[in-house]
Amino acid sequence: MKKINLKLLVFVGLLFGFSQAQGQQLPSNSQRVHQDVPFVQEYAIKYYSEEVPMLDKVYADRNGTVQILSKSGLLRPHAGAFLYPGTLTPDKTYLAMKDKNIVSISTVENQFVYLDDKAVFSNAWAGSLYLQHELPSAASFAHGKDFTFLVSDGGHIHLVSKDGVSYKGKISGSPVIEITYDAATERFLLLAENKLMSFSPADKKLKTLTEGAGFTSFVVREGKNKLAIATKDGYFEWDLLSDKKVGQKQNALPWPVLTSLTEINGLLWFGSEQGAFMEKEDGKFNYYFGERWLPGDKVLHISQKNADEVLILTDKGLGNLVFMSQTLAEKAAYYEQQVRHRHIRHGFNSTLTRMEKGNFDTGRLGDSDNDGLWTSMYLGGEAFRYAVTGSEEALQNVKESLDAMERLYTINPVEGFPSRSFSRSGYIEKLADPDRWQHASDPEWDWKATTSSDEVIGHVFVFGVIAELVDNEALRQQAIGLLDQLMTHIVENDWYLIDYDGKHTTWGRWNPEYVNGFPTMVGDRKLNSSNIIAMLQTAYHFTGKEMYKKEAYKLMEKHGYLENLMRPMEGIGKAEEGSDDWAAMLSESWNHSDDEMYFLGYWGLYRYAFTDELKAQYKEAIKDHWEAERPEKDGLWNIFGALVDRENFDLEEAVWYLQEYPLDMISWTAKNSHRKDIEILEENFRRQSTSEVLPPDELAIRRHNGNRFTLEGGNGGSQEYSAGDIWLLPYWMGRYLNVISDPLIR
């Protein structure tokens, strides 16, 4: 989770509503269970400004009131909530403020203090603070001891207090850009672009401490007797007791061209020309870049609001980061609402598309090649939820989406053939892949053909889950009936998925001639073998039809499918030179959709194994694949790891994935290839771009079939993904497998 380390992290529990009913779970002899206590979940509220690029600083006072200084006066946030951006509007609270030429703003004792061309003043303390500074071009100031202030116009400094101006001095060289005060040494510190200076109010001495270039901002490290100095190429620290530089300059940052620097609860926060970031206690960074977090890329100023919020002012508006406390169960409750409110289309688990810059009220539910697959994954999560909690709502969700799955089979004329999708007629040209759509016998509807193997394995996975775990006989028989129809179609058509035109689809092929026609290093040989055996075992387990068992053994023993599926992952790679074009194309690089197909198939491969001996072999193959996937830290693959070995799987990484996934599932553009704090690897077969995968909330939203090492992505907020397949499936599967506990509210 994010290590924000806020001093007073208030538990705001049940923010999105949560009710949990107890149900049946699998017994577990494993002690490896994540105790679901509250963790820090962050999200952003954004406020866009029309005053670009006229913004300067942002602060909040003791009441939580936020003020932004702009070139045209004071602004304040208007409206705004999570997923509903607000705006910045003129602050008209005090009548006289509109006539003040305010050039800087700060806080003293958590009250707003202002600098204009005449004085340092405030509306707090009954308006009694008004200190004339005698610098008509004043630009910066800082508060010292006993309401003493140092004011500068860049070339001069004046020390002012209730007794008037007690010191006037001149600055040579580059103008002063920032002033702060160090209480430990009782002196002001002044920063210019090319030097650091100190001024002692006691002896009225101005001294140059060090010279350099490209200085932009600085902050006193609380309780550390150090000063952190930001530059256009990283930052360094200065010992305030010895007045010497500490260590080397650090520029291995997400972006080293720094614009702002502050400290919040002992942790450094950096503003840059490419977003904001916080240095964690382990030396790594939390990176806030792109419109998931901020209205603009260039950060102007950062400050703290209350105990659990951070204000980040950018060139296009304000980002208000909120750090709240919640359990995984509460996060699941929020996501359940997200799915039901915006992502159910005819019972399918769908993506909201064609949105205008993150505004989901402007979007529409989109069709997909994989409507059946994404729905299978959501449906599986709801079945696990029902098995764990006994929730009637979950049961109703299962029923609704299973009906959608059933209609995939009945809306087309081919027995046992699942359509990719269906939609009301008359809109084919506006749907994805218009050439794949066919008219149904009912003139009100159209259906999508060319179904592929990833839909099929998704169907079989969820039919098995429902048949095993949902104690509603009608739903069980509905799932088993669909499973039987599908597998009968495949067996009777010689291991092909036969479309309306009598031809096999491009990917619906498990025939030995096709599968074994690939060289052993081409992944489809292993994948298709693994999937079809899982599918046949699932069909046999729930129908009891010997045909499925007999055919599975024939494929394993006569056609080598057991050997195929047991082949180690390290042997998968590019086809040898001279292989046919199809094999070469399929093995250009690692296919992450294949990972999704493998793991969904592993449920039936392992759980419904014909014999204990086969089960042990399958376990070996699954663990081998899981080991290959570990660097991606995918939450679902790690939970599947618990299916076969509850003592040896990456529980912490699975929880990390679930906690780090952003609440905002909008497809904001994400960029990371420019970062200087990550190690970029040379191009490789698995397309692992970095030595360590980045957290989900620093990447573009992507499903489990995407490469989590892809550093760029998103489309400017034109889609909102459903949490149904991405998050709810691994969470509820983890709850069912008893590796994630019930919520423990403290």
C-alpha positions in Angstrom: 0.0 0.0 0.0 1.0 3.6 -0.2 3.2 4.6 2.7 1.9 8.1 3.2 2.7 8.1 6.9 0.2 10.8 7.8 0.3 11.7 11.5 -3.4 11.6 12.1 -4.9 9.1 9.6 -8.5 9.2 10.5 -10.6 6.1 9.7 -13.5 7.4 7.7 -14.9 3.8 7.4 -17.9 2.7 5.4 -17.5 5.6 3.1 -19.2 3.8 0.3 -21.4 1.6 2.3 -20.7 -2.0 3.3 -22.7 -4.9 4.5 -21.3 -8.4 4.9 -23.2 -11.6 5.5 -21.5 -14.7 6.6 -21.6 -17.7 4.4 -19.7 -20.9 3.7 -16.0 -20.8 2.9 -13.5 -23.5 2.1 -11.7 -24.8 5.2 -8.0 -24.0 5.2 -5.1 -25.6 7.0 -3.0 -22.7 5.9 -1.9 -19.9 8.2 -1.2 -17.6 5.3 -4.2 -15.4 5.4 -4.2 -11.7 4.9 -6.1 -10.0 7.8 -8.2 -7.4 6.2 -7.5 -4.4 8.4 -7.9 -0.8 7.1 -5.2 0.4 4.7 -4.5 3.8 3.1 -6.5 4.2 -0.1 -5.9 7.4 -2.1 -8.0 9.2 -4.7 -8.0 12.6 -6.3 -10.5 15.4 -6.6 -9.6 17.7 -9.4 -10.5 21.4 -10.0 -9.8 22.8 -13.4 -8.9 26.4 -14.0 -9.4 28.7 -17.0 -6.6 31.0 -15.7 -3.8 29.1 -17.5 -0.9 29.6 -16.7 -1.7 32.3 -14.0 -1.8 30.1 -10.9 0.9 30.4 -8.2 0.4 28.9 -4.7 -2.2 26.9 -2.8 -2.7 26.6 1.0 -5.4 25.5 3.4 -6.1 27.0 6.8 -7.1 25.4 10.1 -10.7 25.2 9.0 -9.9 23.3 5.8 -10.6 26.3 3.7 -8.5 26.3 0.5 -7.2 29.4 -1.2 -5.2 29.6 -4.4 -3.2 32.6 -5.3 -3.4 33.6 -9.0 -2.1 36.6 -10.9 -5.7 38.0 -10.9 -6.3 37.5 -7.2 -7.5 34.8 -4.8 -9.4 31.7 -6.0 -11.1 28.9 -4.2 -12.3 25.4 -5.2 -15.9 25.2 -6.3 -17.9 22.0 -6.2 -15.8 19.0 -7.0 -15.9 15.4 -5.8 -14.3 12.1 -6.6 -15.0 11.5 -10.3 -16.8 14.8 -10.6 -14.3 17.6 -11.2 -14.9 21.1 -9.9 -13.6 24.4 -10.9 -11.7 27.3 -9.4 -13.7 30.4 -8.8 -12.8 33.9 -7.4 -12.8 34.1 -3.6 -15.2 36.9 -2.6 -15.3 36.0 1.1 -13.8 39.3 2.2 -15.0 42.5 0.4 -11.7 44.3 0.7 -9.5 41.5 -0.7 -10.4 42.2 -4.3 -8.7 45.5 -4.0 -5.5 44.1 -2.6 -2.5 43.5 -4.9 -1.7 40.2 -3.3 1.6 38.8 -4.5 2.2 35.9 -2.1 0.4 33.8 0.5 1.4 31.5 3.3 0.0 30.2 6.6 1.1 31.0 10.2 -0.4 28.9 13.0 -2.6 27.4 10.3 -4.1 30.8 9.4 -3.9 32.6 6.1 -1.3 35.4 5.9 -0.9 37.6 2.8 1.8 39.8 1.2 0.8 42.7 -1.0 2.6 45.8 -2.2 2.3 47.5 1.1 2.1 45.0 4.0 2.1 41.6 5.5 -1.5 41.1 6.8 -4.2 38.6 7.7 -7.9 38.4 8.2 -7.3 36.1 11.2 -6.5 37.4 14.7 -9.4 39.8 14.3 -7.5 41.4 11.4 -4.9 42.9 13.8 -1.9 41.6 11.8 -0.9 44.4 9.5 2.9 45.1 9.0 4.0 47.6 6.5 7.2 46.5 4.8 8.2 49.5 2.6 8.9 47.3 -0.5 6.4 48.3 -3.3 7.7 45.4 -5.5 7.7 42.8 -2.7 7.4 39.2 -4.1 8.2 36.8 -1.3 8.1 36.5 2.5 8.5 34.1 5.4 7.4 34.1 9.0 10.0 33.9 11.7 9.9 34.1 15.5 7.1 36.1 17.3 5.4 37.4 14.2 8.5 38.7 12.6 8.6 38.5 8.8 11.4 38.7 6.2 10.1 40.3 3.0 12.0 40.5 -0.3 11.4 42.0 -3.7 14.2 39.9 -5.2 17.0 42.4 -4.8 16.3 43.7 -1.3 15.2 42.3 2.1 13.3 44.0 4.9 12.8 42.6 8.4 9.4 43.7 9.7 7.5 43.2 12.9 5.0 45.1 15.1 7.8 47.6 15.7 8.2 48.4 12.0 11.0 47.7 9.6 14.1 46.9 11.7 16.5 46.0 8.9 17.0 46.8 5.2 19.5 44.9 3.1 20.4 44.4 -0.5 20.9 41.1 -2.4 23.6 40.9 -5.1 23.3 38.6 -8.1 20.3 36.5 -8.9 17.0 37.6 -7.2 15.6 35.9 -4.2 12.9 33.4 -5.3 12.0 31.8 -2.0 12.4 32.4 1.8 11.9 30.1 4.8 12.8 30.1 8.5 14.8 27.5 10.5 13.6 27.6 14.1 16.6 25.4 15.3 19.2 28.0 14.2 16.8 31.0 14.5 17.6 32.3 11.1 15.9 32.9 7.8 17.2 31.1 4.7 17.0 32.7 1.3 17.1 30.9 -2.1 18.2 32.5 -5.4 18.6 30.6 -8.7 22.4 30.5 -8.1 22.9 30.6 -4.3 21.7 29.8 -0.8 21.9 32.5 1.8 21.1 33.0 5.5 20.0 36.0 7.5 20.1 36.2 11.3 17.5 38.5 12.8 19.6 38.6 16.0 22.8 40.0 14.5 21.3 41.3 11.3 23.9 39.5 9.2 23.3 38.2 5.6 25.6 35.4 4.5 26.1 33.3 1.4 26.2 29.6 2.3 26.8 28.0 -1.0 26.6 28.8 -4.7 25.4 26.7 -7.6 22.9 26.8 -10.5 19.3 25.9 -11.3 18.0 26.2 -7.7 14.2 26.3 -7.7 12.8 25.5 -4.2 13.8 24.4 -0.8 12.4 23.2 2.6 13.7 22.7 6.1 13.5 19.1 7.2 11.6 19.0 10.4 13.7 17.7 13.3 16.6 16.8 11.1 18.7 20.0 11.0 18.8 19.7 7.2 17.6 21.7 4.3 16.5 20.0 1.1 17.2 22.1 -2.0 15.4 21.4 -5.4 17.1 22.1 -8.7 16.5 21.7 -12.3 18.4 18.4 -12.1 17.4 16.7 -8.9 17.9 17.7 -5.3 20.5 17.7 -2.5 20.5 18.2 1.3 22.3 20.8 3.3 23.4 20.4 7.0 22.1 23.5 8.8 24.4 23.0 11.8 27.7 22.7 10.0 26.5 24.6 6.8 27.8 21.9 4.6 26.4 19.8 1.7 25.2 16.3 2.7 26.1 13.6 0.3 25.5 13.8 -3.4 22.8 15.3 -5.4 19.9 12.9 -6.1 18.6 12.9 -9.7 17.3 9.4 -10.0 13.8 10.8 -9.7 10.6 10.2 -11.6 11.5 13.6 -13.3 14.5 15.6 -12.1 13.4 19.1 -13.4 11.9 20.2 -10.0 9.6 23.2 -9.6 8.5 22.8 -6.0 9.5 21.1 -2.8 7.8 20.6 0.6 7.8 18.2 3.5 4.6 16.6 4.9 4.9 14.5 8.0 8.6 13.8 7.5 8.3 12.9 3.8 9.5 15.0 0.9 7.0 15.9 -1.7 8.4 17.1 -5.1 6.7 19.1 -7.8 8.2 18.8 -11.3 7.4 19.7 -14.9 6.2 16.1 -15.2 3.9 15.6 -12.2 4.4 15.3 -8.5 6.0 12.5 -6.4 6.6 11.6 -2.8 9.8 10.0 -1.5 8.8 7.0 0.7 10.7 5.8 3.7 12.4 3.1 1.6 13.7 5.7 -0.9 11.3 4.8 -3.7 8.6 7.1 -4.9 4.9 7.4 -5.2 4.3 9.1 -8.5 1.3 11.3 -9.3 1.2 12.1 -13.0 -1.6 12.4 -15.5 -5.2 13.2 -15.1 -5.9 10.3 -12.8 -4.3 12.6 -10.2 -3.8 16.1 -11.5 -5.4 18.5 -14.0 -2.0 19.5 -15.5 1.5 18.0 -15.8 3.5 21.0 -14.5 3.3 21.3 -10.7 3.5 24.8 -9.3 3.1 24.3 -5.6 2.4 21.6 -3.0 1.0 21.9 0.5 -0.9 20.0 3.1 -4.6 20.2 3.9 -5.8 18.7 7.2 -4.3 15.4 8.3 -5.1 13.3 5.3 -5.1 15.5 2.2 -2.4 17.0 0.0 -3.0 19.9 -2.3 -1.1 20.0 -5.6 -1.4 23.1 -7.8 -0.6 22.6 -11.5 -0.6 24.9 -14.5 -4.2 23.8 -15.3 -5.8 23.6 -11.9 -5.7 21.9 -8.5 -5.4 18.3 -7.6 -6.6 17.4 -4.1 -5.2 14.1 -3.1 -7.3 12.4 -0.4 -5.8 9.6 1.7 -8.6 7.6 3.4 -8.7 4.4 5.4 -10.6 1.5 4.2 -10.6 -2.3 4.2 -10.5 -4.5 1.1 -14.1 -5.4 1.8 -15.1 -1.7 1.7 -13.2 -1.3 -1.5 -15.1 -4.3 -2.9 -18.4 -2.7 -1.9 -17.5 0.4 -3.8 -16.5 -1.5 -6.9 -19.7 -3.6 -6.7 -21.7 -0.3 -7.0 -19.4 0.9 -9.8 -20.2 -2.2 -11.8 -24.0 -2.2 -11.1 -24.4 1.6 -11.7 -22.4 1.9 -14.9 -21.2 -1.4 -16.4 -24.1 -3.8 -16.9 -25.3 -4.1 -20.5 -28.0 -6.7 -21.1 -26.4 -8.6 -18.2 -22.9 -8.3 -19.7 -20.0 -6.9 -17.8 -19.1 -4.0 -20.1 -16.9 -1.0 -20.5 -18.3 2.5 -20.6 -17.0 4.0 -23.9 -16.9 7.3 -25.9 -16.7 9.4 -22.7 -15.6 13.0 -22.9 -12.5 13.5 -20.8 -13.5 11.2 -17.9 -17.1 12.3 -17.7 -18.9 9.0 -17.5 -22.3 10.7 -17.8 -21.3 11.3 -21.5 -20.4 7.7 -22.2 -22.3 4.7 -23.5 -22.0 1.0 -22.8 -19.8 -0.6 -25.4 -19.9 -4.0 -27.1 -16.8 -6.1 -27.1 -15.3 -9.1 -28.8 -15.0 -10.5 -25.3 -18.4 -9.8 -23.8 -18.6 -13.4 -22.8 -15.2 -13.5 -21.3 -15.4 -10.3 -19.3 -18.8 -11.4 -18.1 -17.5 -14.9 -17.2 -14.9 -13.3 -15.0 -17.3 -10.9 -13.3 -19.8 -13.7 -12.9 -17.2 -15.9 -11.3 -16.4 -13.2 -8.8 -20.1 -12.9 -7.9 -20.4 -16.7 -7.5 -17.5 -16.7 -5.1 -19.1 -13.7 -3.3 -22.3 -15.7 -2.9 -20.4 -18.8 -1.7 -18.7 -16.7 0.9 -21.4 -14.3 2.1 -24.7 -15.8 1.0 -25.6 -12.4 -0.4 -29.0 -12.4 -2.2 -27.7 -9.5 -4.2 -24.8 -11.6 -5.5 -27.2 -14.4 -6.3 -29.4 -12.1 -8.4 -26.3 -10.8 -10.2 -25.3 -14.4 -11.0 -28.8 -15.1 -12.3 -28.8 -11.9 -14.5 -25.4 -12.4 -16.1 -25.9 -16.2 -16.5 -29.0 -15.4 -18.5 -26.9 -13.1 -20.7 -24.4 -16.0 -21.2 -27.2 -18.4 -22.1 -28.6 -16.0 -24.7 -25.1 -16.1 -26.4 -26.0 -19.7 -27.3 -29.7 -19.3 -28.2 -29.5 -16.1 -30.3 -27.6 -17.8 -33.1 -28.7 -20.9 -35.2 -25.8 -23.2 -34.4 -26.3 -25.7 -31.6 -23.8 -25.3 -28.8 -22.0 -22.3 -30.4 -21.5 -19.3 -28.2 -21.9 -15.9 -29.9 -19.3 -13.3 -29.0 -22.0 -10.7 -28.2 -25.5 -9.6 -29.1 -27.1 -6.2 -29.6 -30.4 -4.7 -30.8 -30.7 -4.6 -34.6 -30.1 -1.5 -36.7 -26.7 -0.4 -35.2 -24.2 -2.8 -36.7 -22.2 0.0 -38.4 -21.8 1.6 -35.0 -20.6 -1.5 -33.2 -17.1 -2.9 -33.0 -16.0 -5.0 -36.0 -19.2 -4.5 -38.1 -18.2 -7.3 -40.5 -18.5 -9.9 -37.8 -22.1 -9.2 -37.0 -25.1 -11.3 -38.2 -28.8 -10.9 -38.1 -30.7 -13.1 -35.7 -34.0 -14.8 -36.6 -35.6 -12.3 -34.3 -35.6 -9.1 -36.3 -35.0 -7.1 -33.2 -31.6 -8.5 -32.6 -28.1 -9.1 -34.1 -25.4 -11.3 -32.9 -21.6 -11.4 -33.3 -19.8 -14.4 -34.8 -16.2 -15.6 -35.1 -16.0 -16.6 -31.4 -12.5 -17.4 -30.1 -11.0 -19.8 -27.6 -10.5 -17.1 -24.9 -14.3 -16.7 -24.7 -14.7 -20.5 -24.5 -12.3 -21.1 -21.6 -14.0 -18.2 -19.8 -17.4 -19.8 -20.2 -16.2 -23.2 -19.0 -14.4 -21.7 -16.0 -17.5 -19.9 -14.8 -19.9 -22.7 -15.6 -17.8 -25.0 -13.3 -17.6 -22.4 -10.6 -21.4 -21.9 -10.6 -22.1 -25.6 -10.8 -19.9 -26.3 -7.8 -20.4 -23.3 -5.5 -23.9 -21.9 -6.1 -26.5 -23.8 -4.0 -29.4 -22.9 -6.3 -30.3 -25.9 -8.3 -31.9 -24.0 -11.1 -28.8 -22.0 -11.7 -26.6 -25.0 -11.3 -28.5 -26.9 -13.9 -28.5 -23.9 -16.2 -24.7 -23.7 -16.0 -24.2 -27.4 -16.4 -26.6 -27.5 -19.4 -24.6 -24.7 -21.2 -21.4 -26.4 -20.4 -22.6 -29.7 -21.9 -23.9 -28.0 -25.0 -20.6 -26.2 -25.6 -18.4 -29.2 -25.1 -20.7 -31.5 -27.2 -20.4 -29.0 -30.0 -16.6 -29.1 -29.8 -16.2 -32.9 -29.5 -18.7 -33.6 -32.3 -17.0 -31.1 -34.6 -13.6 -32.7 -34.3 -12.2 -30.3 -31.8 -13.3 -27.2 -33.7 -15.7 -24.3 -33.0 -17.9 -24.2 -36.0 -19.5 -20.9 -36.9 -22.8 -20.1 -38.8 -21.0 -20.5 -42.1 -19.9 -24.1 -41.4 -16.3 -23.1 -41.0 -14.2 -23.2 -37.9 -13.4 -19.8 -36.3 -9.9 -18.4 -36.4 -9.0 -19.3 -32.8 -11.6 -22.0 -31.9 -9.2 -24.9 -32.7 -8.1 -27.7 -30.4 -7.7 -30.4 -33.1 -4.5 -32.5 -32.7 -3.4 -31.8 -36.3 -3.6 -28.1 -35.6 -2.2 -28.1 -32.0 0.7 -30.5 -32.7 1.5 -28.7 -35.9 3.2 -26.0 -33.9 6.8 -26.4 -32.9 7.1 -27.1 -29.2 8.4 -23.6 -28.4 5.2 -22.0 -29.8 3.0 -21.3 -26.8 -0.3 -22.2 -28.5 0.7 -25.9 -28.5 0.9 -25.9 -24.7 -2.0 -23.5 -24.2 -4.6 -25.3 -26.3 -3.7 -28.6 -24.8 -4.0 -27.3 -21.3 -7.3 -25.6 -22.0 -9.1 -28.5 -23.8 -8.1 -31.0 -21.0 -9.4 -28.5 -18.4 -12.6 -28.1 -20.4 -13.2 -31.9 -20.8 -12.5 -32.6 -17.1 -15.0 -29.9 -16.1 -17.6 -31.3 -18.4 -17.1 -34.8 -17.1 -17.1 -33.7 -13.5 -20.6 -32.1 -13.7 -22.3 -34.2 -16.4 -20.8 -37.6 -15.7 -20.7 -38.3 -19.4 -18.0 -40.9 -20.1 -17.4 -39.4 -23.6 -15.6 -36.4 -22.1 -13.3 -38.5 -20.0 -12.6 -40.9 -22.8 -11.8 -38.1 -25.3 -9.6 -36.4 -22.8 -7.4 -39.5 -22.2 -7.2 -40.0 -26.0 -5.9 -36.5 -26.4 -3.4 -36.9 -23.5 -2.2 -40.4 -24.4 -2.5 -40.7 -28.1 -1.8 -37.1 -29.1 0.6 -36.0 -26.4 -1.6 -33.3 -24.9 -0.4 -34.2 -21.4 3.2 -33.8 -22.5 2.3 -30.6 -24.2 0.7 -29.0 -21.2 3.5 -30.2 -18.9 6.2 -28.5 -21.0 8.0 -25.9 -18.9 7.4 -22.3 -19.6 11.1 -21.6 -20.0 10.9 -23.5 -23.3 8.3 -21.2 -24.8 9.8 -18.7 -27.2 10.1 -17.6 -30.8 9.6 -20.2 -33.5 12.7 -21.5 -35.2 13.7 -20.0 -38.5 11.9 -21.7 -41.3 8.7 -22.2 -39.3 5.5 -21.3 -41.1 4.2 -17.7 -41.0 1.4 -18.6 -38.5 3.8 -20.1 -36.0 6.1 -17.1 -36.4 3.4 -14.6 -35.9 2.1 -16.4 -32.8 5.5 -16.5 -31.2 6.8 -13.0 -31.9 6.6 -12.2 -28.2 4.9 -13.4 -25.0 1.1 -13.2 -25.3 -0.5 -12.0 -22.1 -4.0 -13.0 -23.3 -2.6 -16.5 -23.2 -1.8 -16.1 -19.5 -5.5 -15.2 -18.8 -6.6 -18.3 -20.7 -4.2 -20.6 -18.9 -5.1 -19.4 -15.5 -8.9 -19.5 -16.0 -8.4 -23.0 -17.3 -6.4 -24.0 -14.3 -9.5 -23.9 -12.1 -10.9 -26.9 -14.0 -7.6 -28.5 -14.8 -6.5 -28.8 -11.1 -9.8 -28.8 -9.3 -11.5 -31.5 -11.4 -8.5 -33.6 -12.2 -9.4 -37.2 -13.1 -6.9 -38.7 -10.7 -4.6 -37.6 -7.8 -1.6 -38.5 -10.0 -2.8 -36.1 -12.7 -3.6 -33.5 -10.1 0.0 -33.6 -8.8 1.3 -33.2 -12.4 -1.0 -30.3 -13.1 0.1 -28.7 -9.9 3.7 -28.8 -11.1 2.7 -27.2 -14.4 0.7 -24.5 -12.8 3.4 -23.6 -10.3 5.9 -23.5 -13.1 3.7 -21.0 -15.0 3.1 -19.0 -11.8 6.8 -18.7 -11.2 7.2 -17.3 -14.7 4.5 -14.7 -14.0 5.7 -13.6 -10.5 7.5 -10.4 -11.7 4.1 -9.0 -13.0 2.6 -9.2 -9.5 -0.8 -9.7 -11.0 -3.4 -10.1 -8.3 -5.4 -12.8 -10.1 -2.5 -15.0 -11.0 -1.2 -14.9 -7.4 -4.7 -15.9 -6.0 -4.7 -18.8 -8.5 -1.3 -19.7 -7.0 -3.1 -20.2 -3.7 -5.4 -22.7 -5.5 -2.6 -25.2 -5.8 -0.3 -24.3 -2.9 -1.6 -22.1 -0.1 1.7 -22.1 1.7 3.8 -21.0 -1.2 2.3 -18.2 -3.2 2.7 -14.4 -3.3 0.0 -13.4 -0.8 1.6 -10.0 -0.1 1.9 -9.2 -3.8 -1.8 -10.2 -4.3 -2.8 -7.9 -1.5 -0.5 -5.2 -2.9 -2.3 -5.4 -6.2 -5.7 -5.2 -4.6 -4.8 -2.3 -2.4 -2.9 -0.3 -5.0 -5.5 -0.6 -7.8 -6.9 2.9 -8.2 -10.5 3.6 -7.3 -10.7 5.7 -10.5 -10.9 3.1 -13.3 -11.0 5.7 -16.1 -8.6 5.2 -19.0 -6.5 8.3 -18.2 -3.3 8.6 -20.3 -0.3 7.2 -18.3 3.3 7.8 -19.1 6.4 6.4 -17.4 9.1 5.9 -20.0 10.6 9.3 -19.2 11.2 8.4 -15.5 14.7 8.5 -14.2 13.9 6.4 -11.1 13.2 3.1 -12.9 15.6 0.7 -14.5 14.7 0.1 -18.2 15.5 -3.3 -19.5 16.6 -4.2 -23.0 13.8 -5.5 -25.3 13.0 -9.1 -24.5 10.6 -11.9 -25.5 8.4 -11.4 -22.5 8.3 -7.6 -23.0 9.3 -6.9 -19.5 10.3 -3.3 -19.8 11.5 -2.6 -16.2 13.3 -4.5 -13.5 10.4 -4.0 -11.2 6.7 -3.6 -12.1 5.1 -0.3 -11.2 2.1 0.0 -8.9 -1.3 -0.3 -10.7 -2.2 3.3 -9.9 0.8 4.6 -11.8 -0.1 2.7 -14.9 -2.9 2.8 -17.4 -5.9 0.8 -16.5 -5.6 -2.6 -18.0 -7.2 -6.0 -17.7 -5.4 -9.2 -16.7 -4.7 -10.0 -20.4 -2.5 -6.8 -20.6 1.2 -6.6 -20.0 1.6 -4.9 -16.6 5.1 -3.8 -17.7 3.8 -1.6 -20.4 4.8 1.9 -19.3 2.5 4.0 -21.6 -1.2 3.7 -22.2 -4.7 5.1 -21.8 -6.7 7.3 -24.1 -7.3 10.6 -22.3 -10.2 9.4 -20.2 -12.6 8.2 -23.0 -13.4 4.9 -21.2 -14.2 3.6 -17.7 -13.4 0.0 -17.2 -15.5 -2.3 -15.0 -14.0 -3.6 -11.8 -16.0 -6.8 -12.3 -13.2 -8.8 -14.0 -10.2 -6.7 -13.1 -10.6 -6.5 -9.3 -13.7 -8.3 -7.9 -12.7 -11.7 -9.3 -9.3 -11.9 -7.6 -10.8 -10.4 -4.4 -13.7 -12.7 -4.0 -11.7 -15.7 -5.2 -9.2 -14.9 -2.4 -12.0 -14.6 0.1 -13.4 -18.0 -1.1 -10.0 -19.7 -0.9 -9.7 -18.2 2.6 -6.4 -16.3 1.9 -8.1 -13.0 2.5 -10.0 -12.7 5.8 -13.4 -11.1 6.6 -12.9 -7.3 7.3 -11.5 -6.6 10.7 -12.6 -3.1 11.6 -10.5 -1.5 14.4 
